Amino acid sequence: MLSYWERQSFVHYDVVVIGSGIVGLSTALSLADRDPALNIAVLERGIFPAGASTRNAGFACIGSFTEILDDLSHCPEDGVLQLIGMRIKGLKMLRHRLGDNVIGYGERGSYELISEQELPLLDRLNHVNRLLKAELQDNAFSLASKRIRDFGFDVGRVKALVENHFEGELHTGKMMQGLLQKAMQAGIAVKTGCAVRSLEEKKALVEIRVADPLGKDALLLQAGQVAVCTNAFTKDLLPDVELKPGRGQVLVTEPVTDLRFRGIFHFDQGYYYFRELDGRVLLGGGRNLDFAGETTTDVALNERIQRDLEEKLLTVILPGRDVRISWRWSGIMAFGREKFPLVTSYSDRIFLGARLGGMGVAIGSEVGERLALMMLQNR
């Protein structure tokens, strides 16, 4: 039972965005930038976003060399270029919107570890550089194998090192805090602990049914338009959307004495990634060991993958070192039959931005921008 004041001030909105992750907040900010008069609310089911936006590794990346090669084996060259262009544009937008200091952005080197069986792929390095020059205006990749020993990697398992000249790193928590603060400064209402149960589109509005933690009955909010930006959890509201969740697992070590590398690193087509973080090593990935088991929205850890991460940490990255693990966690991404994100009008008043393919940091701002423009064109 709502009061008069609640009905007047907390129920009706021009736009409701569901999900306060990178895409949700970017969508709301792009809408407010173009029409400051809009009454916008962002609804988040948790205390803070619990998908991948606060649980990623903080890579500001366009894709590793072997990952791009793999993309080229499944997608036409112009499609791969479009994807990389979207990543470049999204990262520029994120940095411009918040500023490098706010998000802790830095470029301290980006490298890919190449195994012995991958050495023949290096014959295509020049081809990939020529292909990407249309987007990057310079060579993306170069060999940096002389640094393998400098970084302390196992030379028996790391046979080459490819440097990427167009990638950086950031602080995921600072990035999300920056987006939240920017949204509040723009007059956008961000409501946490607000689990949306269902959407019902009427002729002139959308009814949003929200769980009421203080009562048995759901609360009904109303909006002229709704943007669903819940990525891997989209099927909870829109069951027929084509996407699958994918769990990504991460561990972080205790501080490592005399750690010999900084920057960000990839290997095995981007399925594994690690970085230096406050003197520690953050290592994540391994989803390719159990695609079926990792197609889930359950944040529980897969012990097989955690053991694999530890094995790679102690044999490839820090061979011979005695290192302890401080934290472990998982985040939930979303994938589809193709790598392009899903930015579409689901119906006349419901719009969708999802399926970021594990590249949310890079493309989230651009997805939000495209979704906002689509919604404004349909007002």
Residue, then its C-alpha position, 0 to 999 in steps of 0.5 A: m500500500l503506497s502513500y500519496w507522496e510515494r505515488q507522486s514521487f517514486v512510481h512514474y518515470d520517463v525511462v527505467v533502466i534495469g541493471s546498474g552495471i557498465v551498460g545500464l549506467s552508460t545508457a542512463l548517462s547517455l540519455a541524460d546527456r542528450d535530454p537532461a529533462l528526462n526522469i530516469a531511474v536505474l534499478e539494481r537487484g543487489i547492493f551493487p552490480a553482481g554480474a561482471s561489472t564489479r567482478n572483472a579483471g580490469f583489462a581495457c583491452i581490444g583483444s589478444f593476437t591469438e584471440i583475434l586470429d581465432d575470431l578471423s577463423h569464424c568471422p569475416e574480416d570486416g566483422v572482426l574490424q567492426l568489433i575491434g572498432m567498437r572496443i576502441k570507441g567504447l574505451k575512448m568514451l569511458r575514459h573521456r566520460l570519467g577521466d583516467n585518474v578517476i578510473g585508475y587507467g594506465e598503460r604499463g604494457s600488454y603482452e600475450l604468452i605464446s606456447e610452443q604449439e602456437l609458434p606457427l601462428l606468429d607467421r600471421l603477425n604482419h597480416v593481422n597488423r596490416l588488417l588492423k591498421a585501418e582502425l588503429q593507424d599503426n601496428a598493433f602487435s610486435l614480438a617482445s620475446k627477449r622479455i620472457r626471462d625479465f618477467g620471470f616466466d617459465v622459458g620451457r612453456v613460454k616460447a614467445l611474447v607478443e606485445n600489444h601497443f593498444e591496451g591498458e588497465l584500470h581499477t574496476g571498483k573506481m570505474m563503477q564508483g565513477l559511473l555511479q557518482k556521475a549518474m547521481q550528479a546527472g539527477i538519475a535515481v539509482k535504486t539498489g535492492c530492487a529486484v524486478r520480477s516482470l515487465e508488462e507492456k501497456k499501450a502508453l507505458v510499461e509496468i515494472r513489477v518489483a519485489d517489495p522487501l517490506g511486504k508480500d505484494a510487489l510494487l508497480l512502477q511505471a515508465g514510458q520506456v524500459a532498457v533491460c541491461t542485465n546481460a547474463f541475467t536477461k532471460d529472467l525477464l525476457p526468456d526468448v533472448e538468444l544468449k548464454p551465461g558464461r562464468g569467469q573465475v579469478l584468484v588474487t595472490e598475497p603480495v609477491t616479493d620482488l614481482r618482476f612484471r607489471g601490466i596485463f597479460h593474456f594467453d591461450q586465445g584470451y581464455y587466460y589473463f593475469r596482471e600485477l595488482d598492488g604487488r599481487v598477481l590477479l589471474g583469471g580464466g579457464r572457462n574453456l576447460d568446462f564450457a558446459g559447466e561454466t554456462t551458468t549464472d551460479v557464482a560458485l567456484n569450479e574446483r577443477i578450474q581453480r586448481d588449473l589456475e593455481e597450476k598455471l600460476l606456479t609453473v608458468i607465471l611464478p615458477g619456483r615461487d611459494v605464493r599464497i592465495s588471498w581471494r577467489w571469486s567469479g563473475i557472470m558474462a554473457f555470450g551468443r552465437e556471434k561476438f557482436p553485442l545485442v542492442t535492439s528494440y525488443s518491443d515498442r517500449i522495451f529495449l535491450g543491451a546485452r551479450l557483451g561477450g566478456m568485453g564489457v569494460a571495452i564496449g559497455s559505454e558504446v553499447g549504452e550509447r547506441l541503446a540510448l540513441m535507439m530509445l530517443q529515436n523511438r520516443 
